[in-house]
Amino acid sequence: MIAPLRILIVDDEPPARERLRELLGDLGSELPTQVVAEAASGPQAIALLSECAPEVALVDIHMPVMNGIEFARHAQRLDHAPAVVFITAHDQYAVQAFEVNAIDYLLKPVRAARLATALRRAVSGPGPGREQLAKADPGPRSHFSIAERGRITLVPAAEVLFLKAELKYVTLRTRTRDYLIEDSLSQLEHELRDTFIRVHRNCLVARAAIRGVENLRGATGAEEGESRWGVVLDGHAEPIVVSRRQWPAVKALIKR
Amino acid sequence: MPDFRSVGVLTRILLIVNACGLLAALVRSEGMNDAAEQFARIAVTLEPALLASAAALYILSHLLSRLPYWAGLSLATAMAAAFAALTGAAAANAGLGTAATNAAWHALYAVLLSTVLAAYFDLRQRAFSPALSEARLQALQARIRPHFLFNSLNAVLMLIRRDPKRAEAALEDLAELFRNLMADNRELVTLADEIALTRQYLGLEHLRLGERLRVDWDIDPSAEQALVPPMMLQPLVENAVYHGIEPGLDPGTVSIRAVREGDRLLLELANPYHAEHQRRQGNRMALANIGERLALHFDVDAALDTAIEDERFRIRIRMPLRRSGAKKTASAR
């Protein structure tokens, strides 16, 4: 006998999770499954991934804080990431994005037969790629994710002070510590333009963290192209040097 | 018959009559300085008669709206003519021409102006009647998100096995909601009806959102019989749930308040504000739709404004307090 398929259900609405469990129960004779965990939100589901090791995640798109597509993007950082089956009630934008990027999805109310097909397809073939998912959800992310020793750490975007490109990686700094992330700075700049501002070729700063500017004249080692100004951040001792090119944009932000 | 208690209608009457007075002054005059003098001379008799007529129309608006159109129009015209004749005669006493001819001339002016105004309001109403049926269509289009329908059906499907009785009640509520949605939504309805419908809707939302959705009602009993555009409260509350409750993990409260402010009805809704969610969605469709329909029913007498206060999104709607029994709208006879 084959081992039952290990399933994680992610939906913020309890009745919707219950309904999926019922359907999986109905399918039991032809497709044995085991619900290893349920989560009411993306971050909760991410935290469960490493210990529950689900093979398939049934994920609602429209959820508070982190939508289903963003969950899938973070989950992909794991080596043994679960295959994701997206479910949506009626989210015009999500459905459009899925169609355009050829990502499979189920519509609520879910039919047992469609669910079975989707589960079989999910375990047999490769799911949507990183690129496809990124295109389907171009909006600002709610969290950054870092994969470490088979676990995913989530850092809420609101806790980030600044992002700095250094050699191959981007350093993400919160009040308490640093993380290395793999995203590219220019892509992040575009995605997070409402909440972050570029102050230097290699640095994006959270607009909300900026407390003011400081004149750095006299400070040693000012490089070419750098202005004599630095932004002072809440929760970070050292001011961050502003480039001459970005100074007008920073100045405009401070004045407001 | 237009609603003479409406600020929009009264403003239009004053503007049009004064414009006619100005036109007459320009025709009579020989230069710019002369025009001002001529207008002043006209205003001496025009303004008292106009203001008295407007006041009389305001006071008698209920009577006029109950009469057949032609009777109402004749009465209104006769009133205006009488006031004009009186001011004409008074001006004659002040030494400008003889009383009898002056009174007759002014009455004739008043009849002409009344006819012009009646024709204007008639045309305006005709121009807006398609808009009213449009309002019904809009009400259909923008109301109840498909998102809500499918999620509710999903929740009911889950209930069918575990709690068939509740599933039945939920489907009945859903049927009722859609019956209202597809009804002829042109006539005003009482606030009490809108509240009953909204409670049914909230019952369905409770099924799927459970503890996360809290509702705080504060309805002034004397406001319950006020007439409001149909399908107004439910979409606003649906909006509040969609933007205020669904994006949050923690329980949130939607507060709904209705009070009388003299002869006006104040409707106030508030829900938690989620800035990140707003950035992603930015859906103001429902609000724009309700603003348009308020304008169609109440013209400039209704106001809708929104604000973000203490992390809560707040909508305030003020409209004239009309009660069932005196069913009249500004643009529907």
Chai-1 contact restraints between the chains, C-beta under 6 A:
chainA,res_idxA,chainB,res_idxB,connection_type,confidence,min_distance_angstrom,max_distance_angstrom,comment,restraint_id
A,E13,B,R208,contact,1.0,0.0,6.0,A-B,restraint_1
A,P15,B,A155,contact,1.0,0.0,6.0,A-B,restraint_2
A,P15,B,M158,contact,1.0,0.0,6.0,A-B,restraint_3
A,P15,B,R208,contact,1.0,0.0,6.0,A-B,restraint_4
A,A16,B,N154,contact,1.0,0.0,6.0,A-B,restraint_5
A,E18,B,M158,contact,1.0,0.0,6.0,A-B,restraint_6
A,R19,B,N154,contact,1.0,0.0,6.0,A-B,restraint_7
A,R19,B,L157,contact,1.0,0.0,6.0,A-B,restraint_8
A,R19,B,M158,contact,1.0,0.0,6.0,A-B,restraint_9
A,S41,B,L249,contact,1.0,0.0,6.0,A-B,restraint_10
A,P64,B,P247,contact,1.0,0.0,6.0,A-B,restraint_11
A,P64,B,G248,contact,1.0,0.0,6.0,A-B,restraint_12
A,P64,B,L249,contact,1.0,0.0,6.0,A-B,restraint_13
A,V65,B,L249,contact,1.0,0.0,6.0,A-B,restraint_14
A,A89,B,H147,contact,1.0,0.0,6.0,A-B,restraint_15
A,A89,B,F150,contact,1.0,0.0,6.0,A-B,restraint_16
A,A89,B,N151,contact,1.0,0.0,6.0,A-B,restraint_17
A,H90,B,P146,contact,1.0,0.0,6.0,A-B,restraint_18
A,H90,B,H147,contact,1.0,0.0,6.0,A-B,restraint_19
A,H90,B,F150,contact,1.0,0.0,6.0,A-B,restraint_20
A,K108,B,F150,contact,1.0,0.0,6.0,A-B,restraint_21
A,K108,B,N154,contact,1.0,0.0,6.0,A-B,restraint_22
A,P109,B,L153,contact,1.0,0.0,6.0,A-B,restraint_23
A,P109,B,N154,contact,1.0,0.0,6.0,A-B,restraint_24
A,P109,B,L157,contact,1.0,0.0,6.0,A-B,restraint_25
A,G139,B,R280,contact,1.0,0.0,6.0,A-B,restraint_26
A,D194,B,R279,contact,1.0,0.0,6.0,A-B,restraint_27
